[in-house]
Amino acid sequence: MNIAEIKEEVLESLKNIKSLPELENFRISYLSKKGKVSLLMQELKTFSNEEKKKYGKEINDIKLFIEDEFKKCFNFLNEKFIEEKLKTEAIDVTIPVKNYSIGHIHPCTKVYNEVKFIFKNMGYEVITGPEIEYDEYNFEKLNIEKGHPARDEQDTFYINENIVLRTQTSPVQARVMEKGKLPIKMISAGRVFRSDAVDATHSPTFHQIEGLVVDKNITFSDLKGVLDSFAKAFFGENVKTRFRPHHFPFTEPSAEMDVSCFKCKGKGCRFCKNEGWIEILGCGMVNPKVYELCGLDKENHQGFAFGIGIERLALLKYEIDDMRLLYENDVRFLNQF
Amino acid sequence: MKASNNFLKLYVPNLNVSEKEFAEKITLTGTKVETYERLDKNLSNIVVGKITKIEKHPDADKLVICMVDVGKEIVQIVTGAKNVYEGMICPVVLPNGMVKTSHNIDNDGKGVIIKKGKLRGVESFGMLCSIEELGRPNSLYTDVDGIFDMSNLKCNVGDDAIKVLELDDIVYDFEITSNRIDCYSVIGIAKEVAATFEIDYVEPNTQFKTSFSDKNYISIDVKNKELCSVFSTRLIKNVDIKESPEWLKNKLRAVGIRPINNFVDITNFVMMEYGQPMHAYDYETIEGKKIIVKTARDGEKFKTLDGQDRILDNTMLTINDEKKILGIAGIMGGENSMITENVKTVLLEAANFNGVNVRYTSKKLGLRTEASNLFEKGLDPNNAIKALDRACALICELGIGEISDESISIIDNLTSEREISVSANKINNLLGTKIETYEMKTILDKIDLYTTINNDTLNIKVPTIRKDILGFADIAEEIIRFYGYDNVSLTFDNVHLIPKLKDNNELVEDELYNILTYNGFFEIMNYSFESQKVYEKLMYNDDDFEMKQIKILNPLGEDFSVMRTQLINGLLSSLSNNYKKQNKNVKLFELANIYIKNENDKELPIEKKVLTFGAYGDDVDFYYIKLICEKIFNQIGLFDVRYSDLDIKYNFLHPYRRANIYFKNKLIGYLGEVSFKVLKSYDIDKTVTICNLYFDELCELADFNKKYNEVSKFPSVERDLSLVIKKEFKVDEIKKIIIENSGKLLKHLDLYDIYEGSQLPDGFKSVTYNLLFSSLDHTLVDDEVDAIINKIISKLNEIGVEIRK
């Protein structure tokens, strides 16, 4: 057969091929062991050496030509085939997933974790203490002797004459100081109890975080620095803090810290009762009397303490208006944090 | 503690700041203003008017037409009030003026504007006002409902009624901390005001004239000196009981005290001024002219002046005459000696009683009064004497009685001015400030802490009323209050501790929170106390440790009477709460302390942290909860945890679907399906499965030490093993045999199918395991693996387990 004719024929038949199986038939008839190109090769063996040289090249060229055309056609059809196959696998990506469910931690835990994170970053240790406590630690070592009016302010649950449900996390302070190892730089968090009936702003169980730093030369201005940093970390860098004189039996001087209302930026709104400030925590320099009561030398110890109500922070941060919600455990509430 | 601006200005006449500025500044020096209220808020264009003529309304029986002289003119006003009469003087709001309320409407606190209008066809130019329409409670002013009658007041027609009624005042409510007993008094606050705004303080007048002598008008015997350090009296003869002058009444009204008569009002006024309760006895009722201060007899009865019978005990201090009790010391007087309109002679008393004793008595009797609230704070005995003088000065000023030359008193052990010396340098070191010594002195002098300087030492005289100032730290606080907390800079301590990694407790807690929340569990919080009935409901056995509950001596009620020894009730109650609210598929957990009674009640109870989780809804069954357990155990490094149903006794769990959980033979918790009986009592109509893990044990056993184990480079070989066993047969046995007989080559064992059905004999099931073998040093050949499998099969045959054919 004339080589040029073969070329014509190949181009003509490839033009009509529309599928991969058809192309496979083409391959078999031209490029397989018994295909037309192979036949030409066998024919060539019968030629003289001179003719071999001449036709050999021609046959080789035509072989390369067919292989090349085949490959082009294969690539084209293969792409088309994959594309069509993928099309049949189309899905509706907007169908919602089933059984999606992630639980949440309680808003109080969330707030506690944040506060803990802030103080740990400032180098504080985390220490725990018992929730049921000796009267001695809860009151006496904190300069609240029997008959002190503060015992009425913190209505106390008693287990017996000497054991109470702690009314504050401060007894942990006494326990740490008693050990007498300086420096102290700690926070302690946990449940506290006061015999308040349940209402929108009171609960007989709530949580506090206590902080204590004691060394030889800790100052009131250090206290301000630390708590101002805490407020900025927790409420945002733009909040301002304000320290007001206050009274706690175990600190002197004592203060309460307010932050500028983060809703109205201090202008005064319903949230801050038009004051522009929101009360956040109580703090002060450890009362020298407390060092004495904890068996430390009051001349050589100086430090500060503070106490933060976790529920209070949670109510403020998440704008929850009723404390009871925190203890109802309704997932429609818990789901929001 | 309430005080009004006009009341304060009696002692700080130069106080002239806006209420906002006042509140802000006084708060920053330590006397916090909690709220303040202008009494004339929403009041305008209100004058004193006189009704000159009243006519019937032509078209309305209940209305009358008044002609009212308001000074500049006579206006016609229609009113429905019943108490009007010709000649009545009353407040009148003129057209476009404003009142606080009208017909009980307060327009959301914005006030009500009165316009001229027509009432049933008759024109009306304004409104006659009741005191309530001016925003003040009727009870503080009068017993009569209706238009407020000002006929007895000194005023002229056309005067500004707000000024006449002293409503141009501001009432401040101060938060006074318990240490500042001196500030439970208007003069105490006035001193703070004077120091804060740097204005003069004017002491109240305590000078008076006496008019007769009677050295023996009373004899006083104080039996319990430790409970009564001062009992001071004066006799007032020819008393003229009548209404107090308006200026005095208005001071009391502003702080919410109803004026009664001049003597009662003076004792109340002085109590407000000095923070010192006083008492006035009808002298004629005191038998034997004797006062005996002593504790009551157990069970003794006494009628207080509120008409209530009180039963006393032998800790309660009483004031007696020769025969009877006259009053409960520091709390309330008796009906038998109270002053009435007919009183001729008054014994006026100011005393000092032990604060703690007053508090206990008041608590035991359930009787709290203004007086007990003050006494229980522990007052300054010297103040009683000053207050008595002040009351006499007012009696003298008002000319309402003759005062005895003598003040018969028992005064025991009066405290005197103290002197404190502190180092200025030490104060600066405490505060982190550089306040000059003379500046400290200036501040201290301002608040009556008179100071002299000697080099670095401040010598300070502390008046007795400042019982809170005991030492160096208290002086530091006084200085910084007026130096300004805001003027102290922000610094940081230089305490450096070596940072610590999280300990096991924190690591375990992190894992629990992560696993539970990622698996859809919500954290809950419940109270630590509950009802003892819970333990019946959960059907605990007598010997379960949960029965060792701690009782609270003074609980909020039965529902809060014991400390919880388990978190199961909280979990089930919360699940029930959600179920009732139709929340579907609810999974909850709580990590909290339980409290177990210590046999030695001198020692603290045992506190244990416990994790409880449980759920109802789709896909939740015993194995789901077990899966969560396994995830937890895996993450905290507890492998080969064992589940056993042999020794679990909790009756609130399904008897055939419950198990104790052990790790290395240590009990670490339990899980199970909650019994339907219990669920019924929680009103849950779905299957609930719960798990309880002992957190402290988990932390102790948890292993977070990780070391690399070599991974095989050679291909592994898998085999499946299908076995037929009796239905009640526990697969743990099979697992044990497979592991024991596989050696190190077995890398993974998976029970992946359990079949029960028609292809098996009755009472049998088949279980199919997949075993994966591999070696670290060679490619396994079939013979090796076959040998192991055959060994397993023959061992299984020994306990009656057959290969499924």
Interface residues (C-beta under 8 A of the other chain):
Chain A: N99 S101 I102 G103 H104 I105 H106 C108 T109 G123 E125 V126 P130 E131 I132 E133 Y134 G147 P149 A150 D152 E153 F157 Y158 I159 N160 N162 I163 L165 P183 I184 K185 R191 F193 S195 A197 S203 P204 T205 V213 D215 N217 I218 T219 F220 S221 D222 K224 G225 V226 D228 S229 R242 F243 R244 P245 H246 H247 P249 E252 P253 S254 A255 K273 M285 N287 P288 K289 Q302 L326 Y327 E328 N329 D330 V331 R332 L334 N335
Chain B: T27 L28 T29 G30 K32 T35 T177 S178 N179 R180 G355 V356 R359 E376 K377 G378 N429 L430 L431 G432 T433 D468 G471 F472 A473 D474 A476 E477 I480 R481 Y485 D486 V488 S489 L490 T491 F492 D493 V495 H496 L497 P499 K500 E506 Y513 L516 T517 Y518 N519 G520 F521 F522 E523 I524 M525 N526 Y527 S528 F529 I550 K551 I552 L553 N554 P555 L556 F560 M563 S574 N577 N578 K581 N583 N585 V586 K587 L588 F589 A592 N593 Y595 D601 K602 L604 P605 E607 D618 D619
